[in-house]
Amino acid sequence: MDWTILKKVIDENDSFLITSHVRPDADALGSELGLRAILLALGKKVSIINASAPPANLSFMNPPGVILKLNDTVTKANVPKTDVVVIVDTSAWQQLGNMAEVIQASAAKRVVIDHHVSSDEMGAIDLKDVTAAATGELICEAAEAFGIEFDEDTANWLYAAIATDTGWFRFPSTTSRTMRISAALIDRGASPHYVFNLVHEQSSLSRVRLGGRVLGRTQSEAEGRLVWVQVDAKDMSETGAVPSDTEGLVNQCLTVAGSEAAFIAVELQTSQIKFSLRCRYPHDVAALAQQFSGGGHKLASGATLSGPLNVAVERMRTAFLEMLKKNDTVVETTG
């Protein structure tokens, strides 16, 4: 990545607004906080505003008063006018939620820092590297290019960004580059056991009960190659869980022996259905997600469909079965 492009934007402007996708994960939050640290070190004014609040299990990545939520801690009318808007960890308008309208109405220069394959035309300076395991990697590389060192808190936040997006360094996206950057963060004070404990060992009883209830209904078809589950509004209300409590359940589906693809469907209070999609090589759920205006990585993506739940699930299920069948044909043809 040629980070002189970003440095020029920083040098020529004074105020920056950072945002990311709805339902921000650790990579989104860590990248926002890491970029904020860089900009503050360079003497800039910085705001972080997202359409969604950080989930409860990532509360340690939500320093008081730093990450604002649109229509809660800040209204559209009160969003500060800035010279530059930086969008991290997504390149899709739909994934920005209500922040998309704010950005589109702003005259600010736009910059995108991302590692996802899926992409919209956002009228921005694109700093994208799809070979990076996490956007947090890119933020670390930018800091190194600018000669900026992170404090212990920021090192932990960025370590969380990279560790979670690589499945704690077990996904195929993990490279020696990933490990070198993570080691440098540990040198700056990041604590792997501390981060893991905060992310994965602070579950509410509601979250545990939801997982047991939902995984007990796991579906398998196509001779076990597709595994999926669904979560309806009743599951949420009767367990006292919230949508973020479903994070990770789709990965449990992919642990079933012989599985090649998996999805989870979650019914939201808006009656929309949020899907998390997973697969193994050579399948590509990013391409599948694009059929529904979603996106992400080839092996891990997401999409949101209109309800009702059973209709949305059937549409997604059909798309997965078609993907499996199509790749069978490709393998037979090339084999």
C-alpha positions in Angstrom: 0.0 0.0 0.0 1.3 3.5 -0.9 0.5 5.3 2.4 1.9 8.6 1.1 -1.6 9.0 -0.4 -3.2 8.9 3.0 -0.4 11.1 4.5 -1.1 13.7 1.9 -4.8 13.8 2.7 -3.9 14.1 6.4 -1.4 16.8 5.9 -3.8 18.9 3.8 -6.8 18.7 6.1 -7.6 19.4 9.8 -10.7 17.6 10.8 -11.7 13.9 10.3 -14.8 11.8 10.8 -14.3 8.0 11.0 -17.1 5.5 10.6 -17.7 1.9 9.8 -20.4 -0.7 9.2 -23.5 -1.4 11.2 -23.2 -3.8 14.1 -19.4 -3.1 14.3 -17.2 -6.0 15.1 -13.7 -5.9 16.6 -12.0 -5.2 13.3 -14.2 -2.2 12.7 -13.8 -0.8 16.2 -10.1 -1.5 16.4 -9.5 0.1 13.1 -11.5 3.2 14.0 -9.7 3.6 17.3 -6.3 2.9 15.7 -6.8 5.4 13.0 -8.0 7.9 15.6 -4.8 7.4 17.5 -2.8 8.1 14.3 -4.7 11.3 13.5 -4.5 12.6 17.1 -0.7 12.0 17.1 -0.6 14.1 13.9 -2.5 17.0 15.6 -5.8 16.5 13.9 -9.4 16.8 15.1 -11.2 13.5 15.1 -14.7 12.1 15.6 -15.9 8.5 15.4 -19.6 8.1 14.7 -21.3 4.8 13.8 -24.9 3.8 13.0 -24.8 1.1 15.6 -23.4 0.9 19.1 -20.5 -1.5 19.9 -21.8 -4.9 21.2 -21.7 -5.7 24.9 -18.9 -8.2 24.5 -16.7 -5.5 23.0 -17.3 -2.9 25.7 -13.6 -2.7 26.3 -13.3 -1.3 22.8 -15.7 1.5 23.6 -13.8 4.2 25.6 -16.1 6.7 27.3 -17.3 9.5 25.0 -15.1 8.4 22.0 -17.4 6.3 19.8 -20.7 8.1 19.2 -23.9 6.5 17.9 -26.0 8.3 15.3 -29.5 9.3 16.5 -28.5 8.5 20.1 -25.4 10.4 21.3 -25.4 12.6 18.2 -28.1 13.5 15.7 -27.8 14.0 12.0 -28.1 17.7 12.5 -25.3 17.7 15.0 -22.8 15.6 13.1 -19.7 17.8 13.0 -18.7 19.2 9.6 -15.3 17.8 8.8 -12.8 18.0 6.0 -12.5 14.3 5.5 -14.7 11.2 6.1 -12.8 8.0 6.5 -14.8 4.7 6.1 -13.0 1.7 7.5 -13.7 -2.1 7.2 -16.4 -1.8 4.5 -16.8 -0.5 1.0 -20.6 -0.9 0.8 -23.2 1.8 1.2 -25.8 -0.6 2.6 -23.5 -1.7 5.4 -23.2 1.9 6.7 -26.8 2.1 7.8 -28.0 5.7 8.4 -24.4 6.9 8.2 -24.6 6.5 4.5 -27.1 9.4 4.2 -24.8 11.6 6.4 -21.8 10.9 4.2 -23.6 11.3 0.9 -25.0 14.7 2.1 -21.5 15.9 3.2 -19.1 17.8 1.0 -16.2 16.2 2.8 -13.5 14.3 0.9 -13.9 10.5 1.3 -11.3 7.9 2.0 -11.9 4.1 2.3 -9.5 1.8 4.2 -10.7 -1.8 3.7 -9.7 -5.4 3.0 -13.0 -6.8 1.7 -13.5 -8.0 -1.8 -17.0 -6.6 -2.2 -17.1 -2.9 -3.2 -19.4 -0.1 -4.2 -18.4 3.1 -6.0 -18.2 5.5 -3.1 -16.5 8.4 -4.7 -13.6 7.9 -2.4 -9.8 7.5 -2.4 -9.7 3.7 -2.1 -6.9 2.3 0.1 -7.9 -1.4 -0.2 -5.8 -4.5 0.1 -7.8 -7.7 -0.1 -4.7 -9.8 0.8 -4.7 -8.2 4.3 -6.3 -10.5 7.0 -8.0 -7.6 8.7 -8.4 -3.8 8.2 -6.5 -3.6 11.5 -3.4 -4.8 9.7 -3.7 -1.9 7.3 -4.0 0.6 10.2 -0.9 -0.8 11.8 1.0 -0.6 8.5 -0.1 3.1 8.1 1.2 3.9 11.7 4.5 2.3 10.9 4.8 4.2 7.7 4.1 7.5 9.6 6.5 6.6 12.4 3.7 6.5 15.1 3.8 4.1 18.0 0.6 3.0 19.7 -0.1 3.0 23.5 -1.1 -0.2 25.3 -4.9 0.3 25.0 -4.6 0.9 21.2 -2.3 -2.1 20.8 -5.0 -4.2 22.6 -7.7 -2.9 20.4 -5.8 -3.5 17.2 -4.7 -7.0 18.4 -8.4 -7.7 18.9 -9.2 -6.5 15.4 -6.7 -8.8 13.8 -7.2 -11.8 16.1 -11.0 -11.9 15.7 -11.0 -11.4 12.0 -8.5 -14.3 11.5 -10.4 -16.6 13.9 -7.5 -16.3 16.3 -5.1 -16.9 13.5 -6.6 -20.1 12.2 -8.3 -18.8 9.0 -6.5 -19.2 5.6 -6.1 -15.4 5.5 -3.5 -15.6 8.3 0.0 -14.9 6.9 3.5 -14.3 8.2 2.7 -10.6 7.7 -0.3 -11.0 10.1 1.9 -12.7 12.7 4.6 -10.0 12.5 2.2 -7.2 12.9 0.5 -9.0 15.9 3.9 -9.6 17.4 4.7 -5.9 17.1 1.4 -5.1 18.9 2.4 -7.4 21.7 5.7 -5.5 21.9 3.6 -2.4 22.4 1.7 -3.9 25.3 -1.1 -6.0 23.7 -2.0 -9.0 25.9 -3.4 -12.0 24.0 -4.9 -13.7 27.0 -6.5 -10.5 28.2 -8.1 -9.8 24.9 -9.3 -13.3 24.4 -10.9 -13.3 27.9 -12.7 -10.0 27.2 -14.0 -11.1 23.8 -14.9 -14.7 24.4 -15.1 -15.4 28.1 -17.6 -12.7 29.3 -20.8 -14.2 27.9 -24.1 -13.4 29.5 -26.3 -16.3 30.6 -28.8 -15.2 27.9 -26.1 -15.7 25.3 -25.3 -19.2 26.5 -29.0 -20.2 26.7 -29.6 -18.8 23.2 -26.7 -20.8 21.8 -28.0 -24.1 23.4 -31.5 -23.4 22.1 -30.6 -22.5 18.6 -27.9 -25.1 18.0 -30.3 -27.8 19.1 -32.2 -27.1 15.9 -29.3 -27.2 13.5 -30.3 -28.3 10.0 -28.1 -30.3 7.6 -28.7 -31.2 3.9 -26.9 -31.9 0.6 -25.4 -34.9 2.3 -24.1 -32.8 5.2 -22.4 -30.2 3.0 -24.7 -27.4 4.0 -25.4 -26.7 7.7 -27.6 -23.9 8.9 -29.7 -22.5 11.8 -32.2 -19.8 12.3 -33.0 -17.5 15.2 -36.5 -16.0 15.5 -37.9 -13.2 17.6 -39.3 -15.7 20.1 -35.8 -17.2 20.7 -34.5 -13.7 21.5 -37.3 -12.7 23.8 -37.6 -15.9 25.7 -33.9 -16.1 26.4 -33.4 -12.4 26.9 -30.7 -12.3 24.2 -29.8 -9.5 21.8 -28.7 -9.9 18.2 -25.0 -9.6 19.0 -25.4 -12.8 21.1 -25.7 -14.8 17.8 -22.2 -13.9 16.8 -20.1 -17.1 16.4 -23.0 -19.6 16.1 -22.5 -19.8 12.3 -18.9 -20.9 12.9 -20.2 -23.7 15.1 -22.2 -25.0 12.1 -19.0 -25.1 10.0 -17.4 -27.4 12.6 -19.7 -30.3 11.6 -17.6 -32.9 9.8 -18.2 -32.9 6.1 -19.7 -29.4 6.0 -18.6 -27.1 3.2 -20.9 -24.1 3.8 -23.1 -22.7 6.6 -25.4 -19.8 7.4 -27.3 -18.4 10.3 -30.5 -16.4 9.8 -31.4 -13.9 12.6 -34.8 -12.2 12.8 -34.3 -8.5 13.8 -36.8 -6.3 15.5 -37.2 -4.4 12.2 -38.5 -7.7 10.7 -35.5 -7.8 8.5 -33.4 -11.0 8.5 -29.7 -10.8 9.0 -27.6 -13.6 7.5 -24.0 -14.5 8.3 -22.5 -16.8 5.6 -19.5 -19.1 5.8 -17.9 -21.6 3.5 -14.7 -23.5 2.7 -12.6 -23.3 -0.4 -13.4 -23.4 -3.4 -16.8 -21.9 -2.6 -17.3 -18.1 -2.5 -20.0 -16.6 -0.2 -19.0 -13.1 -1.1 -20.4 -13.7 -4.6 -23.4 -15.3 -3.1 -24.0 -12.4 -0.7 -23.8 -9.9 -3.6 -27.0 -11.5 -5.0 -28.7 -10.0 -2.0 -26.8 -6.7 -1.9 -24.5 -8.0 0.8 -20.8 -8.7 0.7 -17.6 -9.5 2.6 -14.9 -12.1 2.1 -15.0 -15.2 -0.1 -15.1 -17.4 3.0 -17.1 -15.2 5.3 -19.8 -12.7 4.3 -23.1 -11.3 5.3 -26.4 -10.0 3.9 -29.7 -8.7 5.1 -33.0 -9.7 3.5 -36.6 -8.6 4.0 -38.8 -11.0 6.1 -40.7 -13.1 6.8 -38.1 -15.4 8.2 -39.2 -18.6 6.5 -39.3 -16.9 3.1 -35.8 -15.3 3.5 -34.3 -18.6 4.8 -35.7 -20.4 1.7 -34.2 -17.9 -0.6 -30.8 -18.2 1.1 -31.0 -21.9 1.3 -31.7 -22.2 -2.4 -28.8 -19.9 -3.3 -26.4 -22.0 -1.2 -27.6 -25.3 -2.8 -27.1 -23.7 -6.2 -23.6 -22.6 -5.2 -22.7 -26.1 -4.1 -24.1 -27.6 -7.3 -22.3 -25.0 -9.5 -19.0 -25.7 -7.9 -19.5 -29.5 -8.4 -19.9 -28.8 -12.1 -16.7 -26.7 -12.2 -14.7 -29.3 -10.4 -16.0 -32.1 -12.7 -15.2 -29.9 -15.8 -11.7 -28.9 -14.7 -10.9 -32.2 -13.1 
